[in-house]
Amino acid sequence: MKIGTDAVLLGAWTPISSEVNSILDIGTGTGIIALMLAQRSFAETLDALEIDEDAYEQAVDNFENSPWGDRLFCYHAAFDEFIEEMKDEKYDLIVSNPPFFPTTSTSEIATSRETARSQASLPFEELLHGVSLLLSENGTFSLVVPKEEESTILEIAASNKLYPNKITEVKGTKTAKVKRSLITFQFLQKEIERDILILEESRHIYTPEYKKMVAPFYLKL
């Protein structure tokens, strides 16, 4: 699977305090977000979950060949299976770049990449409920979703007693429509911090804000 902008954004944007000791990446794909969070933190536990076998094997290989291999572990399981196995475990930070294509029938899903991005593989309701069970009392859940799904996510989260405390709207250029929403949730309800991130000034000319955010993770930008 390719490394997408959504994953890089989430890995770079997600707030990490010095108190974060355990992290879970749901639907890790090739492991890019977990690897970025390992680079950014001193968390002792960095668990990742991936249901697709090929992606899981690639994530494990990437973890083992990284400088943080001793802190990274990938589980090959469905989310409901993982919750059952880890029901007594709590994480200080949970992240997810969740599937967001509308649910389609199996016959219409042609590739592993499309399967990974279809809500059929992990509906938002299942994701948010599972997060509410695995997140520590003062923990943070961070995710990226299409702007048009933001209100749905907020509603489902609230039904699981998870409330947004920061929302960053992402635009490709200054004049473009908002494409993505980066959101953090906690169990504590408080005033939402809102801002906007613009990725490019023009084609392949990145804004200083975006470059500053992601530069630590690129050999060349």
N, C-alpha and C positions, 0 to 999 in steps of 0.2 A: 504494500500500500504506500501511496505517496505521502509525504509530509505536507499537510495542508496549513494554510494561514491560520485557520481557527485554532488548531492545536498549538501552534507557536504563540499565538496571542494569549491563549489561556495559560500556558506554561510560564510566560513572561509577566503577565498582568496579575495573576493570583496573589493576593497579599499573604505573606508568610511571616508570622511573628517568631521571636526567639523561643517562645514557649511551645511551639509545635514540635512534638516528638514522634508523632505517628501520622502517616499520610496514606490515603487510598486513592488510586486512579482507576475509575470504573470505565471499562472499554478502552484499554490502553493502546490498542492497535500495535504499532511497531515500538511503543514504549516512549515516544518522544516527550510527552508531558511529564511522566514519572522521572525521566532522565533530567529534564530541565529543573524540576523541583528538587532533585537530589543535588544538582549543581548549586542551587540557591539556598539550601538549608543544611542544618546539621541534624535533621531528624534521624533517629536511629532505625525506625521502621518505615520503609517505603514499599507498600504492597500495591500490586497492579492486578487487574482482572481482565481477562480476554477470553471470549467464547470461540472465536474463529481459530482453528488449529494452526493454519499457516502463519497468521499474524502472531499468535502466541509463541510459536517457535522462533519467529524473528525477534520478538521482544526479548525473549530469554537470551538469545544470542547477543543482542545489543546490550543488555544488562551486564552479561558476563564479560563483555569486551570494553566496558566503561570503567572509569576510575572509581565508581561507586557501587561496584558489583556486590560488595559485602553487605550493603544496606538494602538492595533491591531484590524483590521476589515477585514472580508472576504466577498467578493461579489460572489454570485452564478450566473454567466452569461457567455455567450460567449464573446470573446475578442471584436468583432465588436459591440456588444450591449454595452459593457462597455465603449468603445471609444465614442459612441454616447452620453451616459449618462454623461461622464466625459470630454467632449471635451474642456471645459474651464479650466480644471485642469492641472497643470504642476507638475511633480515630479523631485526632485533633483537627485534621484537614482532609476533606474529601473533594476530589475534582472529577469532572466528567465533561467530555466533548461528546454529548449524547447523539444517538441517531435522531434525525429530524425530517426525513422524508415521510410523507403520509404513508400509513399502513397500506401495503400492497400484498397481493396474493403471492404465494411462493413461486408460482409459474411465471410471474411477471418480474421476479428478481433474477437478474442475469449474472451478476458477478458478486464476488465476496465483498468488494467495496460497496456495492449497492445494498447488499444484505446488512453490512455493518452500519449503514446510514439510514436504514429503514426502521421506523418505529415498531415494526413487527418484531424486531429482535429485542427491543427494550422500550416498552411504552413509558411515557413520562410519568404516569401514575405509579407504575412499579418502581421506577427510578427514585422518585421523591419519597415514597413510602420506605423503601429500603434505606435510603440515606438517613431518614429520621430515626431508624433503628440502630444505625452504626455510628452516628455522629456523637461525639462527646458533648457534655452539657454546655460547655463554652466553646465548642468547635465551630468551624466555618465550612460551608459547602460552596464551591465555586464552579460555575459552568458557563458555557457559551451556547447561545441559541439564536435562530433567526429572529429578527426584530418582530416579525408578525406572530411569533409564538410566545412573545414575552408575557402578555397578559394571561395566557393559558397557564404558563409555568408558574406565575405568581399566585394564581388561584389554586392550583394543585398544591403548591408549596404551603400556602396558608392552611389548607385542610390538614396538613401534616405538622402544623405548628412551626413551620420554617418561614422566616420573614427576611426580605431583602434589606441589606444595609448599604450596598453600593451597586450602582448600575452604570456601566460605561457603554455608551452607544458608539458603534464602529461604522465609519463611512469610508468608502474607497477614496474619494476625493472631496474637496470642500463643497462642491455643488451636487454631489451624488446623494441618493437617498440613504438613510441608515440601513445597513445590511444585517448587522449582528448586534446582540446585546450580551455583554459580559456581566454576570450577576454573582454577588456573594450573598449567602443566606446564613442566618444564625437563629437559634431558638428565641433570642431576645429581640423584641420588636422595638425599633427606634427610627429616628428620622433617616431617610434614604439620601446618601451622597450620590449625586449624579454629575456625569461629565461626558464629553465627546472626544473620541480619538479618531483622527483622520490619518489614513495610511500613506497616501501619495499626494504630492503637489502636482505631478503629471506622470505619465506612464513611466514606471520604473525609477522615478525620482521620489524617494521616500521622504516624508516629513521628519524634521529633527526629533519630534516626540516619539514617533514610531521607531526610528533608528536607535534612539537612546534606550528604548525598552527592550529591543531584541538583539542589539549588537553583541552582548556577551555570549550569544549562542551561535553566532555565525563566524566562519573563518574569513568570509568576505561578504560585504554588504554594500 
